[in-house]
Amino acid sequence: MLLEMCSEMIQCGIGERAFVKQVIDFMTSLIQTGVGHRLLGLAVRLLYQLAVISFHNESRAESDDNADDAGCFLGETIAMSLSRVVHAMLCMVRKHPEDVQQVTGEVKQTFLEIFLLYYRWPQSGDSTHIYTELMATVMSASVAELATHVRREQSVAAFGDLQMLPPISQLFLGILGKQQYLLRAFFAQLQACIKESGLQNIQEHCAVMLVIDVLAKVSGLPRECIREAVEQLQASLGTLADDQENSSTEEDSVKQENEIARAVTELAEKCLQSLSECS
């Protein structure tokens, strides 16, 4: 396959920046086709190989004022490409559920290596936001998947552990949970989303509460961080309720959303109570 050949060439150090960019663009176009989900494992491996090269270029640039910005260029390009890969994975869950287990198994270890690499990325100049954006991408994917789950099920049922989550959320939270500093970075993006009014509807509020609740049970994150996030979400729910009172949404839809809102509120209160009992 052409993509595999390009991957091997890049791994051997063959190819200038323009060639690498063309390979990334080609890969991105392939994974967006009808059979693109079958290439996701290869795509993630290719992006990891590029990330390693970019990491070493960026590290050298820190100590060499004459070095070019290839490392930063690749770092940002790869992060953007990874967001497209994550989007393709979400589409795969909907369109090709029979292939989800195989693909998530193929990408699991490579995604972990990518997260660990970006955590160690030289934090200077334009590269400071790359790691944060990557975590924001993963966080958004989990929220989107769980919000879709809530819409489909029309109910709010807490998850007992990570293995009960939908596949993409299960994949990423399972990976990030292997290192507390990765999980904390993810959780920081979750809190930022709540603080910055990034949640647009009751389903997204529900999705975030489901993530917080399952992490409270299994992650080992500091209780105060979890408590703060729950309280922030409760405040955001109040703001959403005020906005809905002034909207012209159909009555049936409002009733349905109010039921979900009550269930989210109950789950938040149970989570806070559980945190208090563990104090």
Kinemage of the C-alpha trace (Angstrom):
@kinemage 1
@onewidth
@group {chain A} dominant
@subgroup {mainchain}
@vectorlist {calphas} color= white
{ca met a 1} P 0.000 0.000 0.000
{ca leu a 2} L 1.184 3.498 -0.879
{ca leu a 3} L 0.574 4.858 2.600
{ca glu a 4} L 2.674 2.098 4.168
{ca met a 5} L 5.498 2.847 1.722
{ca cys a 6} L 5.387 6.540 2.623
{ca ser a 7} L 5.437 5.627 6.311
{ca glu a 8} L 8.566 3.526 5.815
{ca met a 9} L 10.269 6.306 3.830
{ca ile a 10} L 9.574 8.853 6.558
{ca gln a 11} L 10.769 6.449 9.247
{ca cys a 12} L 14.054 6.136 7.306
{ca gly a 13} L 14.423 9.917 7.227
{ca ile a 14} L 13.567 10.291 3.542
{ca gly a 15} L 11.463 13.270 2.511
{ca glu a 16} L 11.420 17.034 2.996
{ca arg a 17} L 8.768 19.035 4.773
{ca ala a 18} L 6.654 19.413 1.614
{ca phe a 19} L 6.646 15.636 1.106
{ca val a 20} L 5.648 15.015 4.718
{ca lys a 21} L 2.803 17.510 4.455
{ca gln a 22} L 1.560 15.843 1.269
{ca val a 23} L 1.633 12.454 2.984
{ca ile a 24} L -0.371 13.817 5.919
{ca asp a 25} L -2.907 15.432 3.572
{ca phe a 26} L -3.176 12.197 1.580
{ca met a 27} L -3.671 10.157 4.741
{ca thr a 28} L -6.318 12.569 6.014
{ca ser a 29} L -8.263 12.317 2.771
{ca leu a 30} L -8.090 8.509 2.877
{ca ile a 31} L -9.494 8.129 6.389
{ca gln a 32} L -12.479 10.264 5.409
{ca thr a 33} L -13.537 7.827 2.679
{ca gly a 34} L -16.084 5.055 3.082
{ca val a 35} L -13.421 2.487 3.966
{ca gly a 36} L -11.139 4.925 5.783
{ca his a 37} L -11.794 3.332 9.165
{ca arg a 38} L -9.730 0.335 8.031
{ca leu a 39} L -6.695 2.622 7.742
{ca leu a 40} L -6.978 4.234 11.163
{ca gly a 41} L -4.408 1.937 12.775
{ca leu a 42} L -1.859 2.737 10.069
{ca ala a 43} L -2.726 6.434 10.194
{ca val a 44} L -2.102 6.649 13.942
{ca arg a 45} L 1.217 4.784 13.597
{ca leu a 46} L 2.297 7.145 10.825
{ca leu a 47} L 1.431 10.198 12.905
{ca tyr a 48} L 3.366 8.763 15.831
{ca gln a 49} L 6.436 8.259 13.644
{ca leu a 50} L 6.160 11.872 12.485
{ca ala a 51} L 5.663 13.060 16.054
{ca val a 52} L 8.875 11.334 17.156
{ca ile a 53} L 10.826 12.997 14.331
{ca ser a 54} L 9.242 16.339 15.138
{ca phe a 55} L 9.977 15.946 18.846
{ca his a 56} L 13.685 15.422 18.196
{ca asn a 57} L 13.778 18.374 15.770
{ca glu a 58} L 12.114 20.616 18.335
{ca ser a 59} L 14.444 19.428 21.088
{ca arg a 60} L 17.475 20.236 18.935
{ca ala a 61} L 16.027 23.628 18.060
{ca glu a 62} L 15.947 24.546 21.754
{ca ser a 63} L 19.739 24.423 21.861
{ca asp a 64} L 20.418 25.673 18.314
{ca asp a 65} L 19.359 29.200 17.413
{ca asn a 66} L 19.976 28.467 13.732
{ca ala a 67} L 17.627 25.481 13.584
{ca asp a 68} L 14.428 25.891 11.579
{ca asp a 69} L 10.916 25.518 12.963
{ca ala a 70} L 10.223 22.137 11.372
{ca gly a 71} L 9.559 20.525 14.725
{ca cys a 72} L 6.899 23.024 15.714
{ca phe a 73} L 5.402 22.915 12.223
{ca leu a 74} L 5.079 19.148 12.335
{ca gly a 75} L 3.900 19.152 15.929
{ca glu a 76} L 0.927 21.388 15.127
{ca thr a 77} L 0.164 19.628 11.846
{ca ile a 78} L 0.183 16.231 13.546
{ca ala a 79} L -2.063 17.459 16.361
{ca met a 80} L -4.565 18.761 13.789
{ca ser a 81} L -4.407 15.456 11.902
{ca leu a 82} L -4.991 13.518 15.111
{ca ser a 83} L -8.179 15.503 15.668
{ca arg a 84} L -9.374 14.323 12.240
{ca val a 85} L -8.449 10.750 13.144
{ca val a 86} L -10.496 11.027 16.342
{ca his a 87} L -13.438 12.396 14.347
{ca ala a 88} L -13.120 9.476 11.914
{ca met a 89} L -13.206 7.090 14.885
{ca leu a 90} L -16.449 8.636 16.111
{ca cys a 91} L -17.932 8.205 12.626
{ca met a 92} L -16.746 4.595 12.595
{ca val a 93} L -18.709 3.844 15.771
{ca arg a 94} L -21.873 4.999 14.042
{ca lys a 95} L -21.299 3.561 10.567
{ca his a 96} L -19.135 0.473 11.142
{ca pro a 97} L -19.751 -0.759 14.725
{ca glu a 98} L -18.577 -4.244 13.770
{ca asp a 99} L -15.015 -2.949 13.302
{ca val a 100} L -14.762 -0.836 16.453
{ca gln a 101} L -13.164 -3.435 18.722
{ca gln a 102} L -10.449 -4.314 16.221
{ca val a 103} L -9.560 -0.701 15.404
{ca thr a 104} L -9.502 0.501 19.013
{ca gly a 105} L -7.254 -2.433 19.853
{ca glu a 106} L -4.891 -1.463 17.023
{ca val a 107} L -4.559 2.188 18.062
{ca lys a 108} L -4.575 1.886 21.869
{ca gln a 109} L -0.840 1.551 22.541
{ca thr a 110} L 0.145 4.019 19.824
{ca phe a 111} L -2.194 6.674 21.197
{ca leu a 112} L -0.634 6.202 24.628
{ca glu a 113} L 2.836 6.732 23.137
{ca ile a 114} L 1.603 9.865 21.367
{ca phe a 115} L 0.135 11.315 24.567
{ca leu a 116} L 3.324 10.572 26.493
{ca leu a 117} L 5.417 12.159 23.742
{ca tyr a 118} L 3.334 15.323 23.614
{ca tyr a 119} L 3.514 15.577 27.395
{ca arg a 120} L 7.305 15.734 27.088
{ca trp a 121} L 7.179 18.145 24.137
{ca pro a 122} L 9.467 21.169 24.581
{ca gln a 123} L 7.198 23.892 25.945
{ca ser a 124} L 8.422 27.022 24.208
{ca gly a 125} L 7.189 29.512 21.652
{ca asp a 126} L 4.321 28.359 19.444
{ca ser a 127} L 4.507 24.788 20.726
{ca thr a 128} L 3.145 25.528 24.216
{ca his a 129} L -0.474 24.940 23.221
{ca ile a 130} L -0.060 21.718 21.224
{ca tyr a 131} L -0.401 19.330 24.184
{ca thr a 132} L -3.361 21.287 25.537
{ca glu a 133} L -5.131 21.190 22.169
{ca leu a 134} L -4.580 17.453 21.900
{ca met a 135} L -6.189 16.891 25.295
{ca ala a 136} L -9.039 19.212 24.318
{ca thr a 137} L -9.624 17.099 21.200
{ca val a 138} L -9.868 13.904 23.247
{ca met a 139} L -12.126 15.564 25.807
{ca ser a 140} L -14.456 16.900 23.086
{ca ala a 141} L -14.656 13.468 21.492
{ca ser a 142} L -15.701 11.848 24.766
{ca val a 143} L -18.326 14.515 25.433
{ca ala a 144} L -19.691 14.249 21.886
{ca glu a 145} L -19.916 10.458 22.057
{ca leu a 146} L -21.653 10.468 25.434
{ca ala a 147} L -24.033 13.265 24.404
{ca thr a 148} L -25.032 11.138 21.410
{ca his a 149} L -25.515 8.199 23.772
{ca val a 150} L -27.833 10.276 25.968
{ca arg a 151} L -29.885 11.438 22.965
{ca arg a 152} L -30.258 7.883 21.749
{ca glu a 153} L -31.118 6.338 25.116
{ca gln a 154} L -33.143 9.313 26.387
{ca ser a 155} L -31.999 8.448 29.892
{ca val a 156} L -29.183 9.142 32.319
{ca ala a 157} L -27.691 5.952 33.711
{ca ala a 158} L -24.380 6.177 35.540
{ca phe a 159} L -21.546 3.916 34.413
{ca gly a 160} L -20.110 1.601 37.025
{ca asp a 161} L -16.612 1.603 35.539
{ca leu a 162} L -14.653 2.514 32.407
{ca gln a 163} L -15.484 -0.774 30.681
{ca met a 164} L -19.158 0.204 30.579
{ca leu a 165} L -18.519 3.432 28.662
{ca pro a 166} L -19.132 3.768 24.910
{ca pro a 167} L -16.064 2.633 22.922
{ca ile a 168} L -14.211 5.866 22.148
{ca ser a 169} L -14.630 7.267 25.670
{ca gln a 170} L -13.621 3.889 27.058
{ca leu a 171} L -10.537 3.857 24.839
{ca phe a 172} L -9.246 7.326 25.698
{ca leu a 173} L -10.095 7.369 29.399
{ca gly a 174} L -8.528 3.929 29.720
{ca ile a 175} L -5.344 5.192 28.031
{ca leu a 176} L -5.137 8.437 30.000
{ca gly a 177} L -5.825 6.616 33.238
{ca lys a 178} L -2.478 4.849 32.924
{ca gln a 179} L -0.727 8.072 33.972
{ca gln a 180} L -2.216 10.511 36.469
{ca tyr a 181} L -0.618 13.528 34.807
{ca leu a 182} L -2.334 12.656 31.524
{ca leu a 183} L -5.679 12.199 33.235
{ca arg a 184} L -5.281 15.493 35.093
{ca ala a 185} L -4.595 17.270 31.792
{ca phe a 186} L -7.778 15.764 30.365
{ca phe a 187} L -9.750 16.741 33.457
{ca ala a 188} L -8.398 20.302 33.269
{ca gln a 189} L -9.816 20.582 29.757
{ca leu a 190} L -13.130 19.231 30.991
{ca gln a 191} L -13.261 21.901 33.705
{ca ala a 192} L -12.237 24.602 31.235
{ca cys a 193} L -15.103 23.571 28.974
{ca ile a 194} L -17.567 23.981 31.849
{ca lys a 195} L -16.106 27.324 33.006
{ca glu a 196} L -16.033 28.820 29.524
{ca ser a 197} L -19.668 27.912 28.815
{ca gly a 198} L -18.598 25.358 26.251
{ca leu a 199} L -21.600 23.113 26.937
{ca gln a 200} L -24.438 23.963 24.572
{ca asn a 201} L -27.311 21.761 25.715
{ca ile a 202} L -28.556 19.407 28.406
{ca gln a 203} L -27.151 16.344 26.634
{ca glu a 204} L -23.626 17.759 26.770
{ca his a 205} L -24.078 18.656 30.442
{ca cys a 206} L -25.198 15.095 31.032
{ca ala a 207} L -22.194 13.742 29.122
{ca val a 208} L -19.765 15.731 31.256
{ca met a 209} L -21.461 14.614 34.469
{ca leu a 210} L -21.223 10.984 33.361
{ca val a 211} L -17.475 11.417 32.755
{ca ile a 212} L -16.971 13.112 36.129
{ca asp a 213} L -18.979 10.429 37.908
{ca val a 214} L -17.068 7.490 36.453
{ca leu a 215} L -13.722 9.202 37.079
{ca ala a 216} L -14.760 9.841 40.673
{ca lys a 217} L -15.224 6.085 41.066
{ca val a 218} L -12.092 4.772 39.378
{ca ser a 219} L -9.468 7.422 38.638
{ca gly a 220} L -7.843 8.421 41.895
{ca leu a 221} L -8.124 12.100 40.976
{ca pro a 222} L -8.130 14.462 44.000
{ca arg a 223} L -11.594 14.673 45.524
{ca glu a 224} L -11.433 18.462 45.645
{ca cys a 225} L -10.883 18.635 41.873
{ca ile a 226} L -13.900 16.426 41.278
{ca arg a 227} L -16.026 18.355 43.775
{ca glu a 228} L -15.117 21.644 42.119
{ca ala a 229} L -16.026 20.287 38.672
{ca val a 230} L -19.408 19.001 39.896
{ca glu a 231} L -20.220 22.350 41.498
{ca gln a 232} L -19.214 24.171 38.320
{ca leu a 233} L -21.487 21.887 36.323
{ca gln a 234} L -24.372 22.515 38.711
{ca ala a 235} L -23.934 26.268 38.179
{ca ser a 236} L -23.869 25.760 34.422
{ca leu a 237} L -27.064 23.703 34.650
{ca gly a 238} L -28.723 26.599 36.444
{ca thr a 239} L -27.721 28.978 33.667
{ca leu a 240} L -29.017 26.562 31.050
{ca ala a 241} L -32.363 26.279 32.859
{ca asp a 242} L -32.719 30.078 32.893
{ca asp a 243} L -32.006 30.213 29.166
{ca gln a 244} L -34.593 27.520 28.445
{ca glu a 245} L -37.312 29.464 30.275
{ca asn a 246} L -36.850 32.262 27.759
{ca ser a 247} L -36.717 29.997 24.695
{ca ser a 248} L -39.490 28.952 22.321
{ca thr a 249} L -38.671 25.239 22.313
{ca glu a 250} L -41.551 22.813 21.695
{ca glu a 251} L -43.317 21.565 24.812
{ca asp a 252} L -42.489 17.866 24.318
{ca ser a 253} L -38.820 18.659 23.843
{ca val a 254} L -38.767 20.860 26.931
{ca lys a 255} L -40.388 18.110 29.015
{ca gln a 256} L -37.841 15.576 27.807
{ca glu a 257} L -34.913 17.889 28.529
{ca asn a 258} L -36.286 18.725 31.970
{ca glu a 259} L -36.378 15.017 32.813
{ca ile a 260} L -32.744 14.652 31.764
{ca ala a 261} L -31.836 17.774 33.738
{ca arg a 262} L -33.414 16.337 36.880
{ca ala a 263} L -31.531 13.079 36.400
{ca val a 264} L -28.235 14.954 35.916
{ca thr a 265} L -28.902 17.002 39.046
{ca glu a 266} L -29.578 13.832 41.045
{ca leu a 267} L -26.394 12.233 39.741
{ca ala a 268} L -24.397 15.341 40.666
{ca glu a 269} L -25.835 15.320 44.199
{ca lys a 270} L -25.065 11.607 44.606
{ca cys a 271} L -21.511 12.197 43.437
{ca leu a 272} L -21.023 15.034 45.938
{ca gln a 273} L -22.517 12.924 48.714
{ca ser a 274} L -20.169 10.053 47.872
{ca leu a 275} L -17.203 12.441 47.947
{ca ser a 276} L -18.277 13.727 51.372
{ca glu a 277} L -18.586 10.207 52.746
{ca cys a 278} L -15.069 9.401 51.579
{ca ser a 279} L -13.596 12.502 53.280
